[in-house]
Structure formats: C-alpha cells, structure tokens
Amino acid sequence: MNDLLLGVDGGATKTVAVVADATGRVLGAGRGGSSDIHAEHDPQVAVDRVAEAARQALRAAGVEGSALAHAAFGLCGADWPEDMVFYAERLTVALGLRRTPIIVNDALGALRAGTDDGIGVSLVIGTGGAIGARGPTGATWFSGMRLEASGATELGRIAYALLIRGTYGGGPVPGFQTAALATHGVGTVEELVRAITARDTGTGDQGVARLAAVLLEAGHAGDPVAHTAIGAHAEMLAGYVRAAAERVGFRDPAEVILVVTGGVLRHRCTDLLTAITERTGGYRIVRPDAEPVYGVLLLAADEVGVRPDIETLRATGPGAALFQTL
C-alpha cells in the first residue's frame, strides 16, 4: 500500500480530495467546503474542511493517512509562506501523515493537470480567480492576493450593480433582469436585494455569484451591456496572464501553454474565454479534461518518482457531480 497518493484541490467554494495508486487508479474521493483560511475568523475552520474532505477519500480507499507515499494540497488560501507552513503543520497532524505534505496555491495544481511537466500558465476562474505560472527554467509565480476581483462573484457583482442602477439609480433596465430575478425566484429587484442582503436569510456573495451565469448568457445572446462587461473582465485577466508569463521567463508567446479551467470558463457561453484568448495572442490554449485535483495528485507523484496515468485517473475517478459548482 506504500504507493498510495493523496491529492486535494481546495477552492473558495469547495474542496475535493482523491486517493489513487501509482498507476492512477482512484480508490477513494471526498468533498468539503472552502479551503480559504483568509475567509474565516478562525483559520482552523477552513483547515478542518480540507481535512474532512481528505478523510472521506481515505475512508473510501480503506486506508489511514500514515499509509500514503505522499500527499499534495493545492489550496485557495495558500497565499504566503506562513500560510503554507500553517496548512502543512495542521494537516500533517490531522491526517496522521508520515511526511510533510506538499502545499501549493490551487492555481499550480491546475497547471499540472493541463501539462506534462507543469510548465506554462494556468488561469482558473471559478467562484474567484487565480493564475499560476512556471517558466522554462523553473521560476514559479502565482497570483494569490495579487489579482483583482474576478470570477463568478465579480461577474455576478457587475450584473447586480447594473440591476440596482436600473431600478434605483436612473440607469437603463438590463435586458437580463427577468433571468436574474429567476435565479432567486423573485419578481422584483427590491425582492432580489432583500434575498441577497437580509440579515438572517440573505444569500450574500453566493447569491451574487449566481448572477454570473446570467451575465454570461446575456452577453452570448448579444446584450451589448453584458458583452461590454465581459470584454472588460477578459481584458483585465489577459493582462495578468501575459505579465505572469513574462515574470517566469517566457519571451515568445508561441512557447506558452495556457491552461484554462474553473466553472466559469467551462460555461457553455464561451465569450469570456474567447475574449481572453484573443487578448493573449499566440498562446496555446489547453482546456484539460482532467480536474485540477488530479494535477495536485500528480505533484505528489512527481515528488516520489511515479507516473500515474491521467486517463486512468479520469476513468476511475468520481463522477462530474462531485466537481460541480457553477
């Protein structure tokens, strides 16, 4: 059993864990909530969620943490060196690991999932956004706290602002208003605002993020306001992607693999991704079939010198429902 590997991918909304053997056969999986220690008054709350997702995967595989050859965690919240030490210390104890796990920002797990060697740039747009990069000489960079607000929450916030302006600020009523109200089962913007902000029952940022899909669909259908907002978001993200590639030593755009993943970039309305692609000019775009958690597991495999087959990971891993958010 000493060839077993644990990979855990933690985002702003969910954490997914898998245990697999050296061939890539998945033996267990688990899911928990947000891994982000920066979003909690007590950071241990987020660590406990990550640990619980890992325990579910270990239980399903019928093993203890001490049986693992290695473990890797790609986590939203692993933004500074002290964060990585914090996660590593707490998770080693919580899971009974024999060796200190690999802790990286979640963007770097996604990068490994879409490349054979982890070299390139990743753009992860889910509830929030993240960028990771590793250059041809091994230089590494990730966005962490260094990225403007992005992802479903920010796109939803843009849609929400347009709805409020149209009702209370003298602006035009957005063409997507009816669809936006339907996301919360309400009939007016007044009711929508209450559904999101009410002290005891409001949906908060999660409710705002629901509006992202409405904005994407409106832009795809030709709504000029939504189209402009999506284009501006793409321009901002493309600038960070280009800067990340340069920062780690890429000089020729043709050398750059750009791995794009996350629920927003997988949405059937691809206008945001198309606009980002147009603005990065020459990058080879990879939309990996493999979930980021498999890339994280491959980081552990790289460390111990084994090579799980990524197609075997996909074929034997959990169904799509475990990974869904947007």
Contacts in CASP RR format, 6 or more apart in sequence:
PFRMAT RR
TARGET T0000
AUTHOR 0000-0000-0000
METHOD contacts of the structure
MODEL  1
MNDLLLGVDGGATKTVAVVADATGRVLGAGRGGSSDIHAEHDPQVAVDRV
AEAARQALRAAGVEGSALAHAAFGLCGADWPEDMVFYAERLTVALGLRRT
PIIVNDALGALRAGTDDGIGVSLVIGTGGAIGARGPTGATWFSGMRLEAS
GATELGRIAYALLIRGTYGGGPVPGFQTAALATHGVGTVEELVRAITARD
TGTGDQGVARLAAVLLEAGHAGDPVAHTAIGAHAEMLAGYVRAAAERVGF
RDPAEVILVVTGGVLRHRCTDLLTAITERTGGYRIVRPDAEPVYGVLLLA
ADEVGVRPDIETLRATGPGAALFQTL
1 63 0 8 1.000
1 67 0 8 1.000
2 67 0 8 1.000
2 69 0 8 1.000
3 21 0 8 1.000
3 22 0 8 1.000
3 69 0 8 1.000
3 306 0 8 1.000
4 19 0 8 1.000
4 20 0 8 1.000
4 21 0 8 1.000
4 27 0 8 1.000
4 61 0 8 1.000
4 63 0 8 1.000
4 67 0 8 1.000
4 68 0 8 1.000
4 69 0 8 1.000
5 19 0 8 1.000
5 20 0 8 1.000
5 21 0 8 1.000
5 22 0 8 1.000
5 68 0 8 1.000
5 69 0 8 1.000
5 70 0 8 1.000
5 71 0 8 1.000
5 72 0 8 1.000
5 297 0 8 1.000
5 300 0 8 1.000
5 301 0 8 1.000
5 304 0 8 1.000
5 306 0 8 1.000
5 308 0 8 1.000
6 17 0 8 1.000
6 18 0 8 1.000
6 19 0 8 1.000
6 54 0 8 1.000
6 57 0 8 1.000
6 58 0 8 1.000
6 65 0 8 1.000
6 68 0 8 1.000
6 70 0 8 1.000
6 71 0 8 1.000
6 72 0 8 1.000
6 95 0 8 1.000
6 101 0 8 1.000
6 297 0 8 1.000
6 300 0 8 1.000
7 17 0 8 1.000
7 18 0 8 1.000
7 19 0 8 1.000
7 71 0 8 1.000
7 72 0 8 1.000
7 73 0 8 1.000
7 74 0 8 1.000
7 293 0 8 1.000
7 295 0 8 1.000
7 296 0 8 1.000
7 297 0 8 1.000
7 299 0 8 1.000
7 300 0 8 1.000
8 15 0 8 1.000
8 16 0 8 1.000
8 17 0 8 1.000
8 18 0 8 1.000
8 50 0 8 1.000
8 53 0 8 1.000
8 54 0 8 1.000
8 57 0 8 1.000
8 71 0 8 1.000
8 72 0 8 1.000
8 73 0 8 1.000
8 74 0 8 1.000
8 75 0 8 1.000
8 293 0 8 1.000
8 296 0 8 1.000
9 15 0 8 1.000
9 16 0 8 1.000
9 17 0 8 1.000
9 74 0 8 1.000
9 75 0 8 1.000
9 106 0 8 1.000
9 109 0 8 1.000
9 110 0 8 1.000
9 291 0 8 1.000
9 292 0 8 1.000
9 293 0 8 1.000
9 295 0 8 1.000
9 296 0 8 1.000
10 16 0 8 1.000
10 34 0 8 1.000
10 35 0 8 1.000
10 50 0 8 1.000
10 53 0 8 1.000
10 73 0 8 1.000
10 74 0 8 1.000
10 75 0 8 1.000
10 76 0 8 1.000
10 106 0 8 1.000
11 34 0 8 1.000
11 35 0 8 1.000
11 36 0 8 1.000
11 75 0 8 1.000
11 76 0 8 1.000
11 106 0 8 1.000
11 127 0 8 1.000
12 34 0 8 1.000
12 36 0 8 1.000
12 39 0 8 1.000
12 76 0 8 1.000
12 126 0 8 1.000
12 127 0 8 1.000
12 128 0 8 1.000
12 153 0 8 1.000
13 33 0 8 1.000
13 34 0 8 1.000
13 126 0 8 1.000
13 127 0 8 1.000
13 206 0 8 1.000
13 325 0 8 1.000
14 31 0 8 1.000
14 32 0 8 1.000
14 33 0 8 1.000
14 34 0 8 1.000
14 325 0 8 1.000
15 31 0 8 1.000
15 32 0 8 1.000
15 33 0 8 1.000
15 34 0 8 1.000
15 35 0 8 1.000
15 49 0 8 1.000
15 50 0 8 1.000
15 53 0 8 1.000
15 75 0 8 1.000
16 29 0 8 1.000
16 30 0 8 1.000
16 31 0 8 1.000
16 32 0 8 1.000
16 53 0 8 1.000
16 291 0 8 1.000
16 293 0 8 1.000
16 322 0 8 1.000
16 323 0 8 1.000
17 29 0 8 1.000
17 30 0 8 1.000
17 31 0 8 1.000
17 50 0 8 1.000
17 53 0 8 1.000
17 54 0 8 1.000
17 56 0 8 1.000
17 57 0 8 1.000
17 293 0 8 1.000
18 26 0 8 1.000
18 28 0 8 1.000
18 29 0 8 1.000
18 30 0 8 1.000
18 57 0 8 1.000
18 293 0 8 1.000
18 294 0 8 1.000
18 297 0 8 1.000
18 313 0 8 1.000
18 317 0 8 1.000
18 318 0 8 1.000
19 26 0 8 1.000
19 27 0 8 1.000
19 28 0 8 1.000
19 29 0 8 1.000
19 57 0 8 1.000
19 58 0 8 1.000
19 60 0 8 1.000
19 61 0 8 1.000
19 63 0 8 1.000
19 68 0 8 1.000
20 26 0 8 1.000
20 27 0 8 1.000
20 28 0 8 1.000
20 297 0 8 1.000
20 308 0 8 1.000
20 313 0 8 1.000
20 316 0 8 1.000
21 27 0 8 1.000
21 308 0 8 1.000
22 69 0 8 1.000
22 301 0 8 1.000
22 306 0 8 1.000
22 307 0 8 1.000
22 308 0 8 1.000
23 308 0 8 1.000
23 309 0 8 1.000
23 312 0 8 1.000
24 308 0 8 1.000
24 309 0 8 1.000
24 310 0 8 1.000
24 312 0 8 1.000
24 313 0 8 1.000
24 316 0 8 1.000
25 312 0 8 1.000
25 316 0 8 1.000
26 313 0 8 1.000
26 316 0 8 1.000
26 317 0 8 1.000
26 318 0 8 1.000
27 60 0 8 1.000
27 61 0 8 1.000
27 62 0 8 1.000
27 63 0 8 1.000
28 57 0 8 1.000
28 58 0 8 1.000
28 60 0 8 1.000
28 61 0 8 1.000
28 317 0 8 1.000
28 318 0 8 1.000
29 56 0 8 1.000
29 57 0 8 1.000
29 60 0 8 1.000
29 317 0 8 1.000
29 318 0 8 1.000
29 322 0 8 1.000
30 53 0 8 1.000
30 54 0 8 1.000
30 56 0 8 1.000
30 57 0 8 1.000
30 60 0 8 1.000
30 318 0 8 1.000
30 322 0 8 1.000
31 53 0 8 1.000
31 56 0 8 1.000
31 322 0 8 1.000
32 49 0 8 1.000
32 50 0 8 1.000
32 52 0 8 1.000
32 53 0 8 1.000
32 56 0 8 1.000
33 49 0 8 1.000
33 53 0 8 1.000
34 46 0 8 1.000
34 49 0 8 1.000
34 76 0 8 1.000
35 46 0 8 1.000
35 49 0 8 1.000
35 50 0 8 1.000
35 75 0 8 1.000
35 76 0 8 1.000
35 77 0 8 1.000
35 106 0 8 1.000
36 46 0 8 1.000
36 75 0 8 1.000
36 76 0 8 1.000
36 77 0 8 1.000
37 43 0 8 1.000
37 46 0 8 1.000
37 47 0 8 1.000
37 77 0 8 1.000
37 83 0 8 1.000
37 86 0 8 1.000
37 87 0 8 1.000
38 77 0 8 1.000
38 79 0 8 1.000
38 83 0 8 1.000
38 145 0 8 1.000
39 46 0 8 1.000
40 46 0 8 1.000
43 86 0 8 1.000
44 90 0 8 1.000
46 77 0 8 1.000
47 86 0 8 1.000
47 87 0 8 1.000
47 90 0 8 1.000
47 91 0 8 1.000
47 94 0 8 1.000
48 94 0 8 1.000
50 73 0 8 1.000
50 75 0 8 1.000
50 87 0 8 1.000
50 91 0 8 1.000
51 90 0 8 1.000
51 91 0 8 1.000
51 94 0 8 1.000
51 95 0 8 1.000
54 71 0 8 1.000
54 91 0 8 1.000
54 95 0 8 1.000
55 95 0 8 1.000
58 64 0 8 1.000
58 65 0 8 1.000
58 95 0 8 1.000
64 96 0 8 1.000
65 71 0 8 1.000
65 95 0 8 1.000
65 96 0 8 1.000
65 97 0 8 1.000
65 98 0 8 1.000
66 96 0 8 1.000
66 97 0 8 1.000
66 98 0 8 1.000
68 97 0 8 1.000
68 98 0 8 1.000
69 300 0 8 1.000
69 304 0 8 1.000
69 306 0 8 1.000
70 99 0 8 1.000
70 101 0 8 1.000
70 102 0 8 1.000
70 300 0 8 1.000
70 301 0 8 1.000
70 303 0 8 1.000
70 304 0 8 1.000
71 91 0 8 1.000
71 95 0 8 1.000
71 97 0 8 1.000
71 101 0 8 1.000
71 102 0 8 1.000
71 300 0 8 1.000
72 101 0 8 1.000
72 102 0 8 1.000
72 103 0 8 1.000
72 104 0 8 1.000
72 296 0 8 1.000
72 297 0 8 1.000
72 299 0 8 1.000
72 300 0 8 1.000
72 303 0 8 1.000
73 87 0 8 1.000
73 91 0 8 1.000
73 101 0 8 1.000
73 102 0 8 1.000
73 103 0 8 1.000
73 104 0 8 1.000
73 296 0 8 1.000
74 103 0 8 1.000
74 104 0 8 1.000
74 105 0 8 1.000
74 106 0 8 1.000
74 108 0 8 1.000
74 109 0 8 1.000
74 292 0 8 1.000
74 296 0 8 1.000
74 299 0 8 1.000
75 87 0 8 1.000
75 103 0 8 1.000
75 104 0 8 1.000
75 105 0 8 1.000
75 106 0 8 1.000
76 105 0 8 1.000
76 106 0 8 1.000
76 130 0 8 1.000
77 83 0 8 1.000
77 105 0 8 1.000
77 106 0 8 1.000
77 144 0 8 1.000
78 84 0 8 1.000
78 87 0 8 1.000
78 103 0 8 1.000
78 104 0 8 1.000
78 105 0 8 1.000
78 106 0 8 1.000
79 105 0 8 1.000
79 144 0 8 1.000
79 145 0 8 1.000
84 103 0 8 1.000
84 104 0 8 1.000
87 103 0 8 1.000
88 100 0 8 1.000
88 101 0 8 1.000
88 103 0 8 1.000
91 97 0 8 1.000
91 101 0 8 1.000
91 103 0 8 1.000
92 100 0 8 1.000
92 101 0 8 1.000
101 300 0 8 1.000
102 299 0 8 1.000
102 300 0 8 1.000
102 303 0 8 1.000
104 142 0 8 1.000
104 296 0 8 1.000
104 299 0 8 1.000
105 130 0 8 1.000
105 132 0 8 1.000
105 142 0 8 1.000
105 143 0 8 1.000
105 144 0 8 1.000
106 124 0 8 1.000
106 130 0 8 1.000
106 292 0 8 1.000
107 122 0 8 1.000
107 124 0 8 1.000
107 130 0 8 1.000
107 131 0 8 1.000
107 132 0 8 1.000
107 142 0 8 1.000
107 143 0 8 1.000
107 144 0 8 1.000
108 122 0 8 1.000
108 132 0 8 1.000
108 134 0 8 1.000
108 140 0 8 1.000
108 142 0 8 1.000
108 299 0 8 1.000
109 122 0 8 1.000
109 292 0 8 1.000
109 295 0 8 1.000
109 296 0 8 1.000
109 299 0 8 1.000
110 122 0 8 1.000
110 124 0 8 1.000
110 130 0 8 1.000
110 132 0 8 1.000
110 259 0 8 1.000
110 261 0 8 1.000
110 262 0 8 1.000
110 288 0 8 1.000
110 292 0 8 1.000
110 295 0 8 1.000
111 118 0 8 1.000
111 120 0 8 1.000
111 121 0 8 1.000
111 122 0 8 1.000
111 132 0 8 1.000
111 133 0 8 1.000
111 134 0 8 1.000
111 259 0 8 1.000
112 118 0 8 1.000
112 295 0 8 1.000
112 296 0 8 1.000
112 298 0 8 1.000
112 299 0 8 1.000
112 302 0 8 1.000
113 259 0 8 1.000
113 261 0 8 1.000
113 288 0 8 1.000
113 290 0 8 1.000
113 291 0 8 1.000
113 292 0 8 1.000
113 293 0 8 1.000
113 294 0 8 1.000
113 295 0 8 1.000
113 296 0 8 1.000
113 298 0 8 1.000
113 310 0 8 1.000
114 122 0 8 1.000
114 257 0 8 1.000
114 259 0 8 1.000
114 286 0 8 1.000
114 288 0 8 1.000
114 290 0 8 1.000
114 295 0 8 1.000
115 257 0 8 1.000
115 259 0 8 1.000
115 286 0 8 1.000
118 134 0 8 1.000
119 134 0 8 1.000
119 135 0 8 1.000
119 136 0 8 1.000
119 138 0 8 1.000
119 257 0 8 1.000
120 133 0 8 1.000
120 134 0 8 1.000
120 135 0 8 1.000
120 245 0 8 1.000
120 248 0 8 1.000
120 250 0 8 1.000
120 256 0 8 1.000
120 257 0 8 1.000
120 258 0 8 1.000
120 259 0 8 1.000
121 131 0 8 1.000
121 132 0 8 1.000
121 133 0 8 1.000
121 241 0 8 1.000
121 244 0 8 1.000
121 245 0 8 1.000
121 248 0 8 1.000
121 250 0 8 1.000
121 256 0 8 1.000
121 257 0 8 1.000
121 258 0 8 1.000
121 259 0 8 1.000
121 283 0 8 1.000
122 130 0 8 1.000
122 131 0 8 1.000
122 132 0 8 1.000
122 133 0 8 1.000
122 258 0 8 1.000
122 259 0 8 1.000
122 260 0 8 1.000
122 261 0 8 1.000
123 129 0 8 1.000
123 130 0 8 1.000
123 131 0 8 1.000
123 132 0 8 1.000
123 237 0 8 1.000
123 241 0 8 1.000
123 258 0 8 1.000
123 259 0 8 1.000
123 260 0 8 1.000
123 261 0 8 1.000
123 265 0 8 1.000
123 276 0 8 1.000
124 130 0 8 1.000
124 131 0 8 1.000
124 261 0 8 1.000
124 262 0 8 1.000
124 292 0 8 1.000
125 150 0 8 1.000
125 151 0 8 1.000
125 152 0 8 1.000
125 237 0 8 1.000
125 260 0 8 1.000
125 262 0 8 1.000
125 263 0 8 1.000
125 264 0 8 1.000
125 265 0 8 1.000
125 272 0 8 1.000
126 151 0 8 1.000
126 152 0 8 1.000
126 262 0 8 1.000
126 263 0 8 1.000
126 264 0 8 1.000
126 265 0 8 1.000
126 325 0 8 1.000
126 326 0 8 1.000
127 151 0 8 1.000
127 152 0 8 1.000
127 153 0 8 1.000
127 209 0 8 1.000
127 325 0 8 1.000
127 326 0 8 1.000
128 149 0 8 1.000
128 150 0 8 1.000
128 151 0 8 1.000
128 152 0 8 1.000
128 153 0 8 1.000
128 154 0 8 1.000
129 143 0 8 1.000
129 147 0 8 1.000
129 150 0 8 1.000
129 151 0 8 1.000
130 142 0 8 1.000
130 143 0 8 1.000
130 144 0 8 1.000
130 147 0 8 1.000
131 142 0 8 1.000
131 143 0 8 1.000
131 147 0 8 1.000
131 240 0 8 1.000
131 241 0 8 1.000
131 244 0 8 1.000
132 140 0 8 1.000
132 141 0 8 1.000
132 142 0 8 1.000
132 143 0 8 1.000
132 244 0 8 1.000
133 140 0 8 1.000
133 141 0 8 1.000
133 142 0 8 1.000
133 244 0 8 1.000
133 245 0 8 1.000
133 247 0 8 1.000
133 248 0 8 1.000
134 140 0 8 1.000
134 248 0 8 1.000
135 248 0 8 1.000
135 249 0 8 1.000
135 250 0 8 1.000
136 249 0 8 1.000
136 250 0 8 1.000
136 255 0 8 1.000
137 249 0 8 1.000
138 248 0 8 1.000
139 247 0 8 1.000
139 248 0 8 1.000
139 249 0 8 1.000
140 248 0 8 1.000
141 244 0 8 1.000
141 247 0 8 1.000
141 248 0 8 1.000
143 240 0 8 1.000
143 244 0 8 1.000
147 240 0 8 1.000
148 236 0 8 1.000
148 240 0 8 1.000
149 157 0 8 1.000
150 233 0 8 1.000
150 236 0 8 1.000
150 237 0 8 1.000
151 212 0 8 1.000
151 233 0 8 1.000
151 264 0 8 1.000
152 209 0 8 1.000
152 212 0 8 1.000
152 213 0 8 1.000
152 263 0 8 1.000
152 264 0 8 1.000
152 325 0 8 1.000
152 326 0 8 1.000
153 205 0 8 1.000
153 208 0 8 1.000
153 209 0 8 1.000
153 212 0 8 1.000
154 233 0 8 1.000
155 211 0 8 1.000
155 212 0 8 1.000
155 215 0 8 1.000
155 216 0 8 1.000
155 229 0 8 1.000
155 230 0 8 1.000
155 233 0 8 1.000
155 264 0 8 1.000
156 208 0 8 1.000
156 209 0 8 1.000
156 210 0 8 1.000
156 211 0 8 1.000
156 212 0 8 1.000
156 214 0 8 1.000
156 215 0 8 1.000
157 208 0 8 1.000
157 211 0 8 1.000
158 215 0 8 1.000
158 229 0 8 1.000
158 233 0 8 1.000
159 174 0 8 1.000
159 176 0 8 1.000
159 180 0 8 1.000
159 211 0 8 1.000
159 212 0 8 1.000
159 214 0 8 1.000
159 215 0 8 1.000
159 226 0 8 1.000
159 229 0 8 1.000
160 196 0 8 1.000
160 208 0 8 1.000
160 211 0 8 1.000
162 174 0 8 1.000
162 225 0 8 1.000
162 229 0 8 1.000
163 174 0 8 1.000
163 177 0 8 1.000
163 180 0 8 1.000
163 189 0 8 1.000
163 192 0 8 1.000
163 211 0 8 1.000
164 189 0 8 1.000
164 193 0 8 1.000
165 171 0 8 1.000
166 172 0 8 1.000
166 173 0 8 1.000
166 174 0 8 1.000
166 189 0 8 1.000
167 173 0 8 1.000
167 188 0 8 1.000
167 189 0 8 1.000
167 190 0 8 1.000
168 189 0 8 1.000
172 225 0 8 1.000
174 180 0 8 1.000
174 218 0 8 1.000
174 223 0 8 1.000
174 225 0 8 1.000
174 226 0 8 1.000
175 218 0 8 1.000
175 223 0 8 1.000
175 225 0 8 1.000
176 214 0 8 1.000
176 215 0 8 1.000
176 217 0 8 1.000
176 218 0 8 1.000
176 223 0 8 1.000
176 226 0 8 1.000
177 189 0 8 1.000
179 214 0 8 1.000
179 217 0 8 1.000
179 218 0 8 1.000
180 192 0 8 1.000
180 211 0 8 1.000
180 214 0 8 1.000
181 187 0 8 1.000
181 188 0 8 1.000
181 189 0 8 1.000
181 191 0 8 1.000
181 192 0 8 1.000
183 207 0 8 1.000
183 210 0 8 1.000
183 211 0 8 1.000
183 213 0 8 1.000
183 214 0 8 1.000
184 191 0 8 1.000
184 192 0 8 1.000
184 195 0 8 1.000
184 196 0 8 1.000
184 203 0 8 1.000
184 207 0 8 1.000
184 210 0 8 1.000
185 195 0 8 1.000
186 192 0 8 1.000
186 195 0 8 1.000
194 202 0 8 1.000
195 201 0 8 1.000
195 202 0 8 1.000
195 203 0 8 1.000
195 207 0 8 1.000
196 202 0 8 1.000
196 203 0 8 1.000
196 204 0 8 1.000
196 207 0 8 1.000
196 208 0 8 1.000
197 204 0 8 1.000
203 210 0 8 1.000
209 326 0 8 1.000
212 264 0 8 1.000
212 326 0 8 1.000
213 267 0 8 1.000
213 326 0 8 1.000
215 226 0 8 1.000
215 229 0 8 1.000
215 230 0 8 1.000
216 226 0 8 1.000
216 230 0 8 1.000
216 264 0 8 1.000
216 267 0 8 1.000
216 269 0 8 1.000
216 271 0 8 1.000
216 272 0 8 1.000
217 269 0 8 1.000
218 225 0 8 1.000
218 226 0 8 1.000
219 226 0 8 1.000
219 227 0 8 1.000
219 230 0 8 1.000
219 269 0 8 1.000
219 271 0 8 1.000
220 269 0 8 1.000
220 270 0 8 1.000
220 271 0 8 1.000
227 271 0 8 1.000
230 271 0 8 1.000
230 272 0 8 1.000
230 275 0 8 1.000
231 271 0 8 1.000
231 272 0 8 1.000
231 275 0 8 1.000
233 272 0 8 1.000
234 272 0 8 1.000
234 275 0 8 1.000
234 276 0 8 1.000
234 278 0 8 1.000
234 279 0 8 1.000
235 275 0 8 1.000
235 279 0 8 1.000
237 276 0 8 1.000
238 275 0 8 1.000
238 276 0 8 1.000
238 279 0 8 1.000
238 280 0 8 1.000
239 279 0 8 1.000
241 258 0 8 1.000
241 276 0 8 1.000
241 280 0 8 1.000
241 283 0 8 1.000
242 280 0 8 1.000
245 253 0 8 1.000
245 256 0 8 1.000
245 283 0 8 1.000
250 256 0 8 1.000
253 280 0 8 1.000
253 281 0 8 1.000
253 282 0 8 1.000
253 283 0 8 1.000
254 282 0 8 1.000
254 284 0 8 1.000
256 280 0 8 1.000
256 282 0 8 1.000
256 283 0 8 1.000
256 284 0 8 1.000
257 283 0 8 1.000
257 284 0 8 1.000
257 286 0 8 1.000
258 280 0 8 1.000
258 283 0 8 1.000
258 284 0 8 1.000
258 285 0 8 1.000
258 286 0 8 1.000
259 286 0 8 1.000
259 287 0 8 1.000
259 288 0 8 1.000
260 273 0 8 1.000
260 276 0 8 1.000
260 285 0 8 1.000
260 286 0 8 1.000
260 287 0 8 1.000
261 287 0 8 1.000
261 288 0 8 1.000
261 292 0 8 1.000
262 292 0 8 1.000
262 326 0 8 1.000
263 325 0 8 1.000
263 326 0 8 1.000
264 272 0 8 1.000
264 326 0 8 1.000
265 272 0 8 1.000
265 273 0 8 1.000
265 287 0 8 1.000
266 287 0 8 1.000
266 326 0 8 1.000
267 326 0 8 1.000
277 283 0 8 1.000
277 285 0 8 1.000
289 314 0 8 1.000
290 310 0 8 1.000
290 313 0 8 1.000
290 314 0 8 1.000
291 314 0 8 1.000
291 323 0 8 1.000
293 323 0 8 1.000
294 310 0 8 1.000
294 313 0 8 1.000
294 314 0 8 1.000
295 310 0 8 1.000
297 308 0 8 1.000
297 313 0 8 1.000
298 308 0 8 1.000
298 310 0 8 1.000
301 307 0 8 1.000
301 308 0 8 1.000
END
